[in-house]
């Protein structure tokens, strides 16, 4: 059996049984005999949560596709950690894949082929050159997460580079060709379960709500989708005229006064934890605006918690998750393993890092099934057949192969510097209902789809 160059026996969750001297028993009588008179038990199988590891030794051979040789598989991934205005942006995405590549290679790679990863830094504005470089050398992109993916996706599709991203942002990327992601966020479907649960948990959220406006394109799309979902649920948001600009405000006090003077009893924001939304929430606090808050899932994480630990201006904020929060590591083995693997490699953990880990495992599982015949077509065919995926329990069940969102939700609440699951009541459980997913007009996201639910480019519309 060919051993991968990066393989080291006895690593990451592989336990070796004690070696004992075989006394009075011949090697032919002992099925665990090592051949030199010693007896060993077989090593335990490696797993991630309840998922059998797709990594391991093997005898796969052949230069079957770009980036694949007898001994290695070249994959690309990355984030926007070099963005000057927000250093370390999405660093946990690349950190997760760094660690998972190492974890996999220590087991023998994929069927014995070592993974050779290239980590890219798009730094927001470098999306196009990053994608052009990846087009020329990678077998696939795996676990990538770029904020400006909408700019790079036309290049990726044109060069026929498949990817299994941690997440997509642009609607063209989310509905793009040669793309399968573990946590789909399609333009024509929306999981409104979190909104429904929040409105039941906090009555004010169901009585009268407004959304915080923005001039950030990606955040605008999120607002449009949430507003449409709220209207479908019988709670169309009020327009209180509160608008945040990407560049920030000279004073947030007038916006707090607008919110105070409006008859809305709650509000929703699509911003990530950042100076813009922090400024508004602190102004609300100073103006005595004490309204229940609901936010997009990107609010979950250490950045918002650290700020709120000092200000308490977001106490009671609710957000929806479809991945297990890090705080559930004591009841969820997959979360505990994710933290151990990434932190053990010196990396930063976070929700999008969990997405990246899930994407890596999804890709690796499909790649393993292709054996020696490892081609892009084979991997994409295997991925298209995955209609239920949890990454070993790391996330709620989704349907990656058909690009359909999860039907499951969990709500977490922020108080001080601590996040806590508040729905469902049992820690580590999701609430699942097919009725949570509602149809969404893709025009809300500014795109048109083909009959097979793929992004229809401007040229295709002519």
C-alpha angles and dihedrals in degrees: 000000000000114000120214115242091238094049121116118180118235102027137132109009096338108126121198118212119233116269114239131188113252105234119185093351123103121223090246090058095048114071091195095053113136093210097254098075094274124113126217135177118233117267117259117257115257117240141174107220104311093335119102108235113260089207128090149106122302146142102257112150141176140075091256102162144352108310096015125109135161089274109026150036120210115215131173130212139151153138142224098272093137095060104131095213092052110022113205094024108177090350090149089067095061092036090057094052091044088057096042092051089054091045091052096045091051087061093049104278120255109333088332097311113122118233114236108195129195115199114209129200112209092177087201095276098053098064096115098051090044092054092046091053093047091049091063101052118011127097089210142334110252127189095351121160119187125167092212096046089132088070095049100039097080088056092047093050093046093054090043095237109161121212143188100204129196086230142336127227108181115069089228088057093045091054096033131131121264092020131123120167131187095230105037119204101185124186093232101049132049132189103224094172093106092053091050093048093047092051090052093046095047112030094200089064089060097043104055129348137171131195125229107241125226143182092218106111098217091046091048091057090051090051092050092051094046091047091051091048092049090051090051088052090053097256109100109186122249120238107237094168094242108151127175120199125216090235092055130239132280087224131007095193095091090053091051089051091051090053091046092051094048120090093232114123096201141012143216129211132190096197124119114235099285142135091271097060092033088058093053095046092049090049089050090053092051092047093049095248102155106173130148111261133214122186141181116269094259087077088073113095146064099299096062092039093052092051093045092049086067101038108024085209093131098043110147094021111154128205136175122242131190093181127065112267116238088243088069093065090110091062102029121063094197092057091047091051093047091054093044094049096045099038089044087059092050093256135141119249129214145132096283088048087058088052089052091050090050091049091051093050092046092052094043092050091055093042091053091055090057092062114180091348092073106163133146090246091054094049093047091048091052092046092050088060094057104101098160124041134166102158090237092312097313093119143018116276114279138173106235096166093061096034093240125148126241119274089212134087143181128192124217126189129211120220120165105323095330133096118204133181109244101168127076095024095226109083113241096019127115126211109232129193129153087220089067090077115077131183116259128197106241088213086075086068090046098250142106122221132214121235090269092054097257127137111274109215124217091257091052090054093058 
